[in-house]
Amino acid sequence: MKPLLAALKRIRKPAVYTGHQRCRSSCASSGLLTLPVRDEALIVGSSRELVQRLGSQVEVRTGFITKEEEGAFLGELEPGLKKKRYEFDHWDDAIHGYRETERARWGSKCEEVLNRVRSVAFPEGSPLLGPVHILDLDKTGYIKPHIDSVKFCGSTIAGLSLLSDSIMRLVKEDATNEWLDLLLPRCSLYILRDQARFNFTHQILKDDESVFNGQRVPRLRRISPFNTKEPAQL
């Protein structure tokens, strides 16, 4: 996190930004270095109106898990992931350089984190779609712009960012001049809801394109466990 903190101090003030501070509920006890920045350093967009309009549907929470908790996920996931090879094509051409798996059963430390994710991302009692999905992106991997299927992916997605900082870009499907960039620091949680899910493409930028508000953000290998809620009428 230290290089990212130093980089953020050099970032110019964004032209547009959200106007309130995000609650970082887990930072105080996490032992992580937290980002002493406002939301405008995490989400920037093509217009103030767009950022405000999607403000309730796009969320980034820094320092959501500790390094110890990240290590617990890696301890559970690495043995299975090492048996797979990185794929450089995808059935719908959406992902390049990835491994993926699903997991329904977790150890107590990981299950505690996942319960915390569910409590902040989904209404109480929400039916979730299947087990937790895990996407492992190689350092050279990336996610191309795409819109997920409502049938398979649900109306809300919540994912953790392990091992690397990254940039997620949202672009309006029928108006490509409307966009948001989300800075996803290592150990953060991101949440996308409703129109941000299905009216905007989303992507994880490749390393050589990973620039946030004019500042280079190196992309390393990235593992993201994520869960989704059953679709609602949009």
N, C-alpha and C positions, 0 to 999 in steps of 0.2 A: 504493500500500500504506500510506502514512503515515496517511491518515484512518482506515483500517481498524485499524491498530495503536492509534491513539488511542481508537477506539471500544471495542476489546477490553479496554483497561485499565479501562473503566467498567462492563464487564459484571459482573453479580453472579455469584457462584460457582454453577454449575448444580446442580440438585438431584441429578442423576445424571450419570455420566460414565464413560469408560473409565479404567482404572487404570494405564496404562503410557505412557511417552513414545514417540512415533513417530520412527523414523529419518528424517531429512531429508537424504538422501544427496547431493543436488545443490546444496544451499544454500551450502556453503562456497566453492564456486568460481563461483557464479552471479552474484555482484555484486548480487543482490536484497536488499532488506530482508527479513529472515525474521521469522516470528512467534515471539517468545520466550514461547511458551505451551505448556501441556500439551494432550493430546488432549481433555480435558474442554472446552476452549474451541472445539473444532472439531466435536464430535459430542455432542449431548445427546438425551435420550429420556424416554419416559413412565415408565420404571422402570430401576433399576440392573440388574435381572436381564435385561431385554431388551437393554440396551447390551452387557452381558457375553456374552449368548448370540449376538449378531450380530457380536461383536468381530472374528472372523476372516473375516467376509464383507463388511465395510464398512470402507473405508480412505480417508483423505484425506492426501495428501502435499503440503505447502506448498512453494513455491519450487522446483517440479520443473523448470521451464524458466526461462531468463533472458529479459530484455526483448529481447535481440538475437535469441534463438530465436523468441520470439513474433513479432517483426518479420519473420522469415524466413517463418513460416507465413502471415502477412498478405500478404506480397509475392507468394506463390504463389497464394493463394486469392482475393484481392480482384478481380483482373481478371475471373475467371469469375463471382463472386458479383454483381458490378455489372451483369451482363447479365440477372440474374433480378430479379423483383419479390417483395416480401414477400407471403406468402400469409396470409390471415386465416381460413382454414378448412383442414381436414386430412381425408384420406380416412377416417380413423377418429375424427375430432374430438378428437385428442389434443394438438395443438399449435396455437397462435394467434400469428400475427405472425412468420413464419419464412421462411427460404430454406434450401435444402439441396442438397447435391451429394455426389458420391463421387470419390475420387481414388486411383489405383493407383500412379502414378509421382510421385516427389518429388525435389527437389534434395537434395544431400548433407547439408546442415545439418538439414533437416526429417527426412530418413530416419534420421539419427543419433538424433534425439529419439525417433522412433517405435520404433526398436530398443530404446531405453532403456525406453520404456513397456512393450514386449512382455516385456522381460527381468524386470521386477518384477511384472507383472500376470498373466502366463500361464506355466504350466509349459513348460520347454524342449521344443520340438518340437510344441507344441499347434497343431492346424490352426485357422486363423482363417477367419471367415466373410467372404469377399469383400474388396474394397478398403476403405480408411478412409472412414468416413462423416463428413460435415461438416454440422453444424446451426448456422445463423446466426439467432439470435433478435434481433429488433428490441428497442429499449428498452421498447416497450409490449407486447412478446411474452411468452409464458409457455408452459410445458408443463403440461398438465392431468394429474391423477392417472390413471395407467394402468399396466397390466402388459404388458410386451413379449411378443410371440409367441416361444416357444422355437425354433420352426422358423426364424424370420427373424433372431433376435437373439442366440441362444446363451446359455450358462450363466454367462458372465463378461463384463462390459463394463468398459472402461477409457477414460476420457475426460479431455482437457485443458480447462481453463477459460481462454479468452483474452478480453482486453479488460475484463472486469468481475468483481467478486465476485458471488456468488449464493448462494441457499439452496436445497438439495435436501431435500425432505421424503419420508420413507417412512412408509406407514401400512399396518398389517396388513389384508389384504383382508377377513377374516372377524371382525376385532375392532378396530374403528376407534379404540378407546381406547389401542391400542399403536402408538407412533410414534417415529421418530427424525428429528431435524433435523441436516443436515450443512452446515457453513459451508464453502463452496468459494471460497477466495480466488483472485483473478486469478493466473495462472501456476501453479496447483496441478494435481494429478492426483487423480482419484477412481476408485475401483475398487469394483464391486458384484459379489458372487458368489452363486450357488446360491439358497438360500432367500430371501436379501435381494432377489433379482431377481424371484422368481416367487410368493412368498407375500405380498409387500408391493407396493402401488402406489408409484410414485415420480413426483415432479413438480418443476419449477423454479418457484418462486414469482414472481408478477408483482411489478413494482416497488412498488406501493402496499401489498403484503402482505409485503414482504421484511423480516422481523424475526426476528432470531436471539436466543433467550434474553432477550427483552425489549429488544434493542438494534436500532435501525434499521440496515439494510445496503442502501444504494442500489443498484439494479440498472440497469446501462447495457446497451448492446448487448453481446451475448455470443456468441462463436463457440466451438464445441466440436467438435474432431476426436475421433472415438472409434472403437475397434475392439472386436470381440467374438470369443469363442472358440466353436467348434462345441459344440452342446449335449451335456451328459452326462446320464446317468440321475439324476434328482433323487429 
